Amino acid sequence: MSLNNRIVPLEERVNKLFATIIDENGEVSSSTVADRLSQVLGRLVTAADIEALRRQGARRPADDLLLALAQYFDMPGSFLSDDPDEYYTTYLHLKLLIAQRDRQIPHLALRPAADQLSDAAVQELTAYIESLG
């Protein structure tokens, strides 16, 4: 796979993080996240700052904000880095987990050798799960 096929825009990865935490009220709010990041960073982070990261063409903020945002969602800081080698596999696994949750599939049984699934295999599995209506 070429490097260009592995590049996922920052806003798409940020939106994927928000898609992971769903309760009866939907996604966690930008204001909730901003309040927590303000506490962690010791400076004001507004809901508008967070919402700006979710829009197409998001401008890269300070690294400490991205690290705190990733950690808020229990993800490694590298998930919001500029380097696809650092985030791409994690991004694919996150997509798989979201598809599994959305299709209400509580468990996936994989063969023992499957602990080292290739990116292509994870993409195929995700596509299959998403096709399960």
Residue pairs with C-beta under 8 A, 6 or more apart in sequence:
1 119
1 120
3 84
6 84
6 88
6 119
7 84
8 84
8 87
8 88
8 91
9 56
9 58
10 53
10 58
10 60
10 80
11 53
11 54
11 55
11 56
11 57
11 58
13 79
13 80
13 87
13 91
14 53
14 54
14 58
14 69
14 80
15 54
16 91
16 94
16 95
16 98
17 69
17 70
17 73
17 75
17 79
17 94
18 27
18 28
18 54
18 73
19 27
19 98
20 73
20 94
20 97
20 98
21 27
21 28
21 73
22 101
29 47
30 47
30 48
30 50
30 51
30 54
31 47
31 50
33 47
33 50
33 69
33 72
34 45
34 46
34 47
34 49
34 50
36 72
37 45
37 50
37 65
37 68
37 69
37 72
38 44
38 45
40 68
40 71
40 72
41 64
41 65
41 68
45 65
49 61
49 65
50 69
52 58
52 59
53 61
53 69
60 66
60 82
66 77
66 80
66 81
67 77
67 80
69 80
70 76
70 77
70 78
70 79
70 80
71 77
75 90
75 94
76 90
78 86
78 87
78 90
79 86
79 87
79 90
79 91
80 87
81 87
88 119
89 119
89 122
92 119
92 122
92 123
92 126
93 122
95 126
96 122
96 125
96 126
96 129
99 126
99 129
99 130
100 108
100 129
103 129
103 130
103 132
105 129
105 132
108 125
110 117
114 121
117 125
